[in-house]
Amino acid sequence: MTSVLRPPSDGEAVVVPRAERLEDGVRPVAVDDARELVELLRSRLSTPTDGELRRALLWLVPAILITGVSVSLGDGPIGAGVAGLVILVMIAWRLPHFAGYIMIAASPWVVGFGRDQVLPLLRVNEALLAVIMAVLALRWLLYSRRIVFRFRSIDYAMIAVVLFGFFLPLVAQFVRLKPLGADDVFYAAVFVRLAFLYATIRLTIRTQRQVRTAMALSLLSASILGVLGTMDSLNLLQAAERLHRFFPNDGFVVDDGRGASTIGNPIGFGVYMAINAMMAIALFLAGERPRKLVGAAAIICCVGVAGSGQIGPFLSFGVGLLTLAIVTKSTKRMIRLAIPFALVVAILLAPLAQRRIEGFGGPEIDSRKREAIANSPVSEQGRALFEANPGSSWDVRLYNLEMFFLPEFAEPANVFWGVTPQARVTSPREGEEFIWIESGHLWLLWSGGVPLFITWFGLLGSGMIVGRRVVRGRAGPIGAAGAATVASMWIVNTAMIMDPHMTLRGTADVLYPLLALCMTGAMHHPTHNRPIIDWSNGVPRRALPAAEPRAALADPARR
């Protein structure tokens, strides 16, 4: 093993193995089978002392008693819900970083529940975040002795998101004497929820080891949801009907090739799987172990992107792969890994691809037909459009934008201040309640005007800059998180061409936690002597010292 010299306090040089110079949690874990994994866990788990056991019992025993009483109250679901709430509060209070783990792992499972479906007024993920934030705030008030604010680039961008996505649109609606209803507040409040989600992960996940655990939990949830989503798209074992019963699918049609899993939105599910695929591939390229599990998670997430059955997530996923290859300088390695995988996926998902490609058939709607449809009664326009081309949804998208959204921007004030925080308008067609805006960048102008439009690109730029800086200066899972962040920002911005992914459920529930994990690495200033990742073979290496120019290192006399 290569060694380096470290001068101790008394001035005597001591030889220290280089591996010990690596920061905690940087070295990949060498685990290739179950037995080695058990031995690794046994070596890393320390035996608790009697005092630690007594302190654990002081809060664990009351939690168990309250849980038993809660389950016995009323019917089962109410008691189980109260019991889960008690356990959640106890865990978040005693182990704050577990609050971040819970939000990362649980959000994709509950985000598909609609408003008023389980809880009045709130979605389940909103209530979960509110409880965790309340526990963390109370704990901070009781135990903190000072207030320290250390904001960085992404933090400022998130503050701008709240300011120009929530406060300014509502104030503009009020000042301009436009109708301001509960739906406007709920839609604008999504930006506040996402800022709180980012802050929860940002404040609780602080170390390399915690970042590794958070990414592992995200990939675990994504792997399970990826299998469910693929089953949903193919309707295996009647998965589509069973999932739709509890997680209403926005575009639910049995056996149509669109999978939404528990997220309830095929488009959001596809980008959710694409971002998790970036995390898994980055961890694999970084040499994280066990490699077989990391590789399996990457494969499942990639299959899940195709399982969504949506062209937008699939195209943006390709952009993300290209970005990840460039930022990690591992293009050749990714091509070698992608060729056999692409062949296997092409064979497995051929029926799904054929089913979705058939949906793009149909004659193109010429200008005369479009003019005739426009002159028909408004309530009949949607039916006439689908009759003219029943196979394609692109004409419907364009038609809706031209008829219901673009005319509002004829007024300059609407361009600058936005039209309404809602991403929809009431549909005049029979059998259709709302028409949704299906262009993410146009939605930015619609909801928040020019300030929100600029804010999104500020968040996009800061995420890519910080992520690239972390890739260059940090190793281990934090370095992988930086690489995944750069690729994910390109994925989301590409997907925004067609849908508002900045706040779309599924996409947002993994994007903002990933930004927070990336900021964990940005909080520690990388130095020239820190270990970084050699992405060509997935092992840590050391950067060149700042004091030695490259020309000097090339000179044999200086070595």
C-alpha positions in Angstrom: 0.0 0.0 0.0 1.4 3.4 -0.9 2.2 5.6 2.1 2.6 9.3 2.7 4.4 11.4 5.3 2.5 13.2 8.0 4.5 15.5 10.5 3.2 15.0 14.1 3.3 17.6 16.8 6.8 16.8 18.0 8.2 17.3 14.5 9.0 13.6 13.8 7.8 12.3 10.5 5.5 9.3 10.7 4.5 7.0 7.9 0.7 6.8 7.6 -1.1 4.5 5.1 -2.7 6.6 2.4 -6.1 4.8 2.9 -6.2 6.4 6.4 -5.9 9.8 4.9 -9.2 9.4 3.1 -12.1 11.0 4.8 -14.7 8.9 6.6 -16.9 7.0 4.3 -14.9 7.7 1.1 -13.4 4.3 0.5 -15.7 1.9 -1.4 -16.9 -1.0 0.7 -15.5 -4.2 -0.6 -18.5 -6.5 -0.3 -19.3 -9.0 -3.0 -21.5 -11.6 -1.3 -23.9 -11.9 1.6 -21.3 -13.4 4.0 -18.9 -10.5 3.5 -21.8 -8.0 4.0 -22.7 -9.6 7.4 -19.1 -9.4 8.5 -18.9 -5.8 7.4 -22.0 -4.9 9.4 -20.7 -6.7 12.4 -17.4 -4.9 12.3 -19.0 -1.5 12.0 -21.7 -2.0 14.6 -20.4 -1.2 18.1 -21.9 -2.9 21.2 -24.0 -0.4 23.1 -23.2 0.4 26.7 -25.6 0.0 29.6 -26.1 3.7 29.6 -27.0 3.8 26.0 -29.5 1.0 26.4 -31.2 2.7 29.3 -31.5 6.0 27.4 -33.0 4.1 24.4 -35.5 2.4 26.7 -36.6 5.7 28.2 -38.2 6.7 24.8 -38.7 3.3 23.2 -40.9 1.8 25.9 -43.4 4.7 26.0 -43.5 4.6 22.2 -44.4 0.9 22.3 -47.1 1.5 24.9 -48.7 4.4 23.0 -48.6 2.4 19.8 -50.4 -0.5 21.4 -53.1 1.8 22.8 -53.4 3.6 19.5 -54.0 0.4 17.5 -56.7 -0.7 19.9 -58.6 2.6 19.4 -61.5 2.6 16.9 -61.0 0.7 13.7 -57.6 -0.5 12.5 -56.6 2.3 10.0 -57.2 5.1 12.5 -55.2 3.3 15.2 -52.4 2.3 12.8 -52.2 5.9 11.6 -51.9 7.3 15.1 -49.3 4.7 16.0 -47.3 5.5 12.9 -47.4 9.2 13.8 -46.1 8.5 17.3 -43.3 6.4 16.0 -42.4 9.0 13.4 -42.3 11.8 16.0 -40.1 9.7 18.4 -37.6 8.8 15.6 -37.4 12.3 14.2 -36.8 13.7 17.8 -34.1 11.2 18.8 -32.4 10.8 15.4 -32.8 14.0 13.3 -31.0 12.6 10.3 -33.6 9.8 10.1 -36.1 12.6 9.3 -34.2 13.1 6.0 -34.2 9.4 5.4 -37.9 9.1 5.9 -38.7 11.9 3.5 -36.4 10.5 0.8 -37.7 6.9 1.1 -41.4 7.5 1.9 -42.3 10.5 -0.3 -42.6 8.5 -3.6 -44.9 6.0 -1.8 -47.4 8.5 -0.6 -47.2 11.4 -3.1 -49.8 9.7 -5.3 -52.6 10.0 -2.7 -54.8 12.9 -3.7 -55.9 15.8 -1.7 -58.8 14.9 0.6 -58.4 11.3 -0.3 -56.8 10.3 3.1 -56.6 13.6 5.0 -58.8 16.7 4.8 -57.3 19.5 2.8 -53.7 18.0 2.7 -52.0 15.4 0.8 -50.2 12.7 2.8 -46.8 13.8 1.7 -47.6 17.4 2.8 -48.8 16.2 6.2 -45.7 14.0 6.6 -43.4 16.9 5.9 -45.3 19.2 8.2 -45.0 16.8 11.1 -41.3 16.3 10.6 -40.6 20.0 10.2 -42.6 20.7 13.4 -40.5 18.1 15.4 -37.2 19.5 14.0 -38.3 23.1 14.8 -39.3 22.3 18.3 -36.1 20.3 18.9 -34.1 23.3 17.6 -35.9 25.7 19.8 -35.3 23.6 22.9 -31.6 22.6 22.3 -30.1 25.4 20.2 -28.1 28.2 21.8 -27.6 30.4 18.8 -28.9 31.1 15.3 -26.4 30.7 12.5 -27.4 31.2 8.9 -24.8 30.1 6.3 -26.4 30.3 2.9 -24.8 29.3 -0.4 -25.8 29.4 -4.0 -28.5 26.8 -4.1 -29.8 28.0 -0.8 -30.3 31.5 -2.2 -31.9 30.0 -5.3 -34.4 28.1 -3.1 -35.2 31.3 -1.3 -35.9 32.9 -4.7 -38.2 30.0 -5.5 -40.3 30.7 -2.5 -40.3 34.5 -3.1 -41.1 34.4 -6.8 -43.2 31.2 -6.9 -45.4 31.8 -3.8 -45.4 35.3 -2.4 -45.1 37.4 -5.6 -47.8 35.6 -7.7 -50.3 35.9 -4.8 -49.5 39.5 -4.2 -49.8 40.2 -7.9 -53.2 38.6 -8.1 -54.4 40.6 -5.1 -53.0 44.0 -6.4 -54.3 43.5 -9.9 -57.8 42.7 -8.5 -57.8 39.2 -10.0 -59.8 36.4 -8.4 -57.8 34.8 -5.6 -59.2 31.4 -4.5 -58.1 28.4 -2.4 -56.8 26.7 -5.5 -54.5 29.6 -6.3 -53.1 29.4 -2.7 -52.7 25.6 -2.9 -50.8 25.7 -6.2 -48.5 28.5 -5.1 -47.9 26.7 -1.8 -46.2 23.9 -3.6 -43.1 26.0 -3.9 -43.0 26.4 -0.1 -43.4 22.7 0.4 -40.5 22.0 -1.9 -38.3 24.5 -0.1 -39.2 22.8 3.2 -38.4 19.4 1.7 -35.0 20.8 0.5 -34.3 22.4 3.9 -35.2 19.1 5.8 -32.6 17.1 3.8 -30.1 20.0 3.9 -30.2 20.4 7.7 -30.3 16.7 8.7 -27.9 14.9 6.2 -24.5 16.2 7.0 -21.8 13.4 6.6 -20.5 11.2 3.8 -22.0 8.1 5.5 -25.4 9.7 5.8 -25.3 10.7 2.1 -24.6 7.1 1.2 -27.5 5.9 3.3 -29.9 8.5 1.8 -28.9 7.6 -1.7 -29.3 3.8 -0.9 -32.8 4.4 0.5 -33.8 6.4 -2.6 -32.6 3.7 -4.9 -34.3 1.0 -2.8 -37.6 2.8 -3.1 -37.0 3.5 -6.8 -36.2 -0.1 -7.5 -39.4 -1.3 -6.0 -41.5 1.4 -7.7 -39.7 0.7 -11.0 -40.9 -2.9 -10.9 -44.4 -1.8 -10.0 -44.4 0.8 -12.7 -43.3 -1.6 -15.4 -46.0 -4.0 -14.2 -48.5 -1.1 -14.4 -47.6 -0.3 -18.0 -47.9 -3.9 -19.1 -50.9 -4.5 -16.7 -49.3 -7.7 -15.4 -51.3 -9.4 -12.7 -53.9 -6.6 -13.1 -51.4 -4.2 -11.5 -53.0 -1.2 -13.4 -56.4 -1.6 -11.8 -55.1 -2.4 -8.3 -52.7 0.6 -8.3 -55.3 3.0 -9.7 -57.7 2.1 -6.8 -55.3 3.6 -4.2 -53.1 5.9 -6.4 -55.3 7.5 -9.1 -53.4 7.7 -12.4 -53.9 11.0 -14.1 -54.1 9.3 -17.5 -55.5 6.0 -16.5 -56.3 3.7 -19.4 -56.0 -0.1 -18.8 -53.3 -1.7 -20.9 -52.2 1.5 -22.7 -48.5 1.2 -22.0 -48.3 4.1 -19.5 -47.0 3.2 -16.0 -47.4 5.5 -13.0 -46.7 3.1 -10.1 -47.6 4.8 -6.7 -46.8 8.3 -8.0 -50.0 8.5 -10.0 -48.5 10.4 -12.9 -46.7 8.6 -15.7 -44.7 11.6 -16.8 -43.5 12.4 -13.2 -42.8 8.7 -12.6 -40.6 8.5 -15.7 -38.4 11.5 -14.7 -38.3 10.2 -11.1 -36.9 6.9 -12.4 -34.5 8.8 -14.7 -33.0 10.9 -11.8 -32.6 7.8 -9.6 -30.9 6.1 -12.6 -28.4 8.9 -12.7 -27.7 8.3 -9.0 -27.2 4.6 -9.4 -25.0 4.9 -12.5 -22.9 7.6 -10.8 -22.4 5.4 -7.7 -21.5 2.5 -10.0 -18.9 4.6 -11.9 -17.5 5.8 -8.6 -16.8 2.3 -7.5 -19.3 2.0 -4.6 -20.0 -1.4 -3.3 -21.7 -3.8 -3.3 -21.4 -3.3 -7.1 -23.9 -6.0 -8.0 -26.7 -4.3 -6.0 -25.8 -0.9 -7.3 -25.7 -2.2 -10.9 -29.1 -4.0 -10.4 -30.6 -0.7 -9.1 -29.3 1.1 -12.1 -30.8 -1.5 -14.5 -34.2 -1.4 -12.8 -34.3 2.4 -12.8 -33.4 2.5 -16.5 -36.1 -0.1 -17.3 -38.5 2.0 -15.2 -37.9 5.0 -17.4 -39.1 3.0 -20.4 -41.9 1.5 -18.3 -43.4 4.9 -17.9 -44.3 4.8 -21.6 -43.7 8.5 -22.0 -41.5 10.0 -24.7 -40.6 13.1 -22.8 -38.9 11.3 -19.8 -37.2 8.9 -22.3 -35.6 11.7 -24.4 -34.6 13.6 -21.3 -33.0 10.4 -19.9 -30.8 10.2 -23.0 -29.7 13.8 -22.4 -28.9 12.9 -18.8 -26.8 9.9 -19.8 -24.8 12.1 -22.2 -24.3 14.8 -19.5 -23.2 12.2 -17.0 -20.7 10.8 -19.4 -19.2 14.2 -20.1 -19.1 15.5 -16.5 -17.4 12.2 -15.3 -15.2 11.9 -18.4 -16.2 8.2 -18.7 -17.8 8.1 -22.1 -16.0 5.0 -23.3 -16.8 3.1 -20.1 -20.5 4.0 -20.2 -20.7 2.9 -23.9 -19.2 -0.5 -23.0 -21.7 -0.9 -20.1 -24.7 0.4 -22.2 -24.4 -1.9 -25.2 -25.4 -5.2 -23.5 -27.9 -3.5 -21.3 -29.6 -1.8 -24.3 -29.9 -5.2 -26.1 -31.5 -6.8 -23.0 -33.9 -3.9 -22.5 -34.9 -3.8 -26.1 -35.9 -7.5 -26.0 -37.7 -7.3 -22.7 -39.7 -4.1 -23.5 -40.4 -4.7 -27.2 -44.1 -5.3 -26.6 -44.4 -2.1 -24.6 -42.5 -0.1 -27.2 -44.7 -1.4 -30.0 -47.8 -0.5 -28.1 -46.7 3.1 -27.5 -45.4 3.6 -31.1 -48.8 2.5 -32.5 -50.3 5.4 -30.5 -48.4 7.9 -32.7 -50.2 6.8 -35.8 -53.0 8.6 -37.6 -53.3 11.2 -40.3 -51.9 14.6 -39.8 -54.5 17.3 -39.2 -54.2 19.8 -42.0 -55.0 23.5 -41.8 -58.5 23.2 -43.2 -59.5 20.6 -40.6 -58.0 22.7 -37.9 -60.0 25.7 -39.0 -63.2 23.7 -39.2 -62.6 22.4 -35.7 -61.9 25.9 -34.4 -65.2 27.2 -35.9 -67.2 24.3 -34.3 -68.9 24.7 -30.9 -66.3 24.8 -28.1 -67.9 21.9 -26.3 -67.4 19.7 -29.4 -63.9 20.8 -30.3 -62.1 18.2 -28.2 -64.1 15.3 -29.6 -63.7 16.5 -33.2 -59.9 16.8 -32.7 -59.6 13.3 -31.5 -61.8 12.0 -34.3 -59.6 13.7 -36.8 -56.5 12.0 -35.4 -57.3 9.5 -32.6 -53.8 8.2 -32.4 -51.8 11.4 -31.6 -51.8 13.6 -28.5 -49.3 16.2 -29.9 -52.0 18.0 -31.9 -54.2 18.2 -28.9 -51.3 19.7 -26.8 -50.6 22.3 -29.5 -54.3 23.0 -30.0 -54.9 23.5 -26.2 -51.9 25.9 -26.0 -53.1 27.9 -29.0 -56.7 28.2 -27.8 -56.6 28.5 -24.1 -53.1 29.7 -22.9 -51.2 31.7 -25.5 -54.0 34.3 -26.0 -53.6 35.4 -22.3 -50.0 36.6 -23.1 -51.3 39.2 -25.5 -51.4 41.5 -22.4 -47.8 42.5 -21.4 -48.7 42.6 -17.7 -49.5 38.9 -17.9 -46.1 38.1 -19.4 -44.3 39.9 -16.5 -46.5 39.0 -13.5 -48.0 35.8 -14.7 -51.7 34.9 -15.3 -52.6 32.6 -12.4 -50.7 30.3 -10.0 -52.9 27.4 -11.3 -51.5 25.3 -14.0 -54.9 24.7 -15.6 -58.1 26.3 -16.9 -61.6 25.2 -16.7 -62.6 23.2 -19.8 -65.6 24.2 -21.8 -65.8 20.7 -23.3 -68.3 18.1 -22.2 -66.9 15.3 -20.0 -63.7 17.3 -19.3 -63.2 19.2 -16.1 -59.8 21.0 -16.6 -57.3 21.6 -19.4 -53.7 21.5 -18.1 -50.9 23.5 -19.5 -48.4 21.1 -21.2 -45.3 23.2 -21.6 -43.1 23.6 -18.6 -41.3 26.8 -19.7 -44.5 28.4 -20.7 -46.0 27.3 -17.4 -43.2 29.4 -15.6 -44.5 32.5 -17.3 -48.1 31.5 -16.7 -47.7 31.0 -13.0 -45.1 33.5 -12.0 -44.2 35.6 -15.0 -40.7 36.7 -15.8 -39.4 36.6 -12.2 -40.2 32.8 -11.8 -38.9 32.1 -15.3 -35.5 33.7 -14.4 -35.6 31.9 -11.0 -35.8 28.5 -12.6 -32.7 29.1 -14.7 -30.9 30.5 -11.7 -31.7 27.3 -9.8 -30.6 25.3 -12.9 -27.3 27.1 -13.2 -26.5 27.0 -9.5 -27.2 23.3 -9.3 -25.0 22.5 -12.3 -22.1 24.8 -11.0 -22.2 23.4 -7.5 -22.6 19.8 -8.8 -19.6 20.1 -11.1 -17.5 21.6 -8.3 -18.4 18.7 -6.0 -17.5 16.2 -8.7 -14.0 17.7 -9.0 -13.3 18.0 -5.3 -15.2 15.2 -3.4 -15.0 11.4 -3.5 -17.4 8.7 -2.5 -21.2 9.1 -2.5 -21.0 12.9 -2.3 -19.0 13.0 -5.5 -21.5 10.7 -7.1 -24.3 13.0 -5.8 -22.6 15.9 -7.5 -22.4 14.1 -10.8 -26.0 13.0 -10.6 -27.1 16.5 -9.8 -25.5 17.9 -13.0 -27.1 15.2 -15.1 -30.5 15.5 -13.3 -30.7 19.3 -13.9 -30.3 18.7 -17.6 -32.9 15.9 -17.4 -35.5 18.2 -15.7 -34.8 21.2 -18.0 -35.2 19.0 -21.1 -38.4 17.5 -19.7 -39.7 21.0 -18.9 -40.1 21.6 -22.7 -43.3 19.5 -22.4 -44.4 19.5 -18.8 -44.0 21.6 -15.6 -41.5 19.2 -13.9 -40.2 21.9 -11.5 -43.1 21.1 -9.2 -44.5 17.9 -10.7 -44.9 15.1 -8.1 -42.4 12.4 -8.5 -39.8 14.6 -10.2 -39.8 17.3 -7.5 -39.7 14.7 -4.7 -36.3 13.4 -5.8 -34.8 16.5 -7.4 -34.8 18.8 -4.4 -33.4 16.1 -2.0 -30.6 15.4 -4.5 -29.8 19.1 -4.6 -29.6 19.1 -0.7 -27.3 16.0 -0.8 -25.0 17.8 -3.3 -24.9 20.8 -1.0 -23.5 18.5 1.8 -20.3 18.2 -0.3 -20.3 21.9 -1.2 -20.4 22.9 2.5 -16.9 21.4 2.9 -14.4 23.4 0.8 -12.4 20.9 -1.3 -8.7 21.3 -1.1 -6.0 20.2 -3.6 -5.0 17.3 -1.4 -8.5 15.8 -1.0 -9.1 12.5 -2.7 -11.3 12.6 -5.8 -12.7 10.0 -8.0 -10.9 8.5 -11.0 -14.1 7.9 -13.0 -12.3 5.9 -15.6 -12.0 2.9 -13.2 -14.1 3.9 -10.2 -11.5 4.2 -7.5 -10.4 7.2 -5.4 -7.2 9.0 -6.4 -5.5 12.2 -5.3 -5.4 15.5 -7.1 -2.1 17.2 -7.9 -0.8 19.4 -5.1 -1.4 23.1 -5.7 2.2 24.0 -4.9 3.7 21.7 -7.6 3.1 22.9 -11.2 2.5 20.3 -13.8 5.7 21.2 -15.6 7.7 20.5 -12.4 6.0 17.1 -12.0 7.0 16.2 -15.5 10.6 16.9 -14.7 12.3 13.7 -13.3 14.7 15.9 -11.3 11.8 17.3 -9.2 10.3 13.9 -8.4 
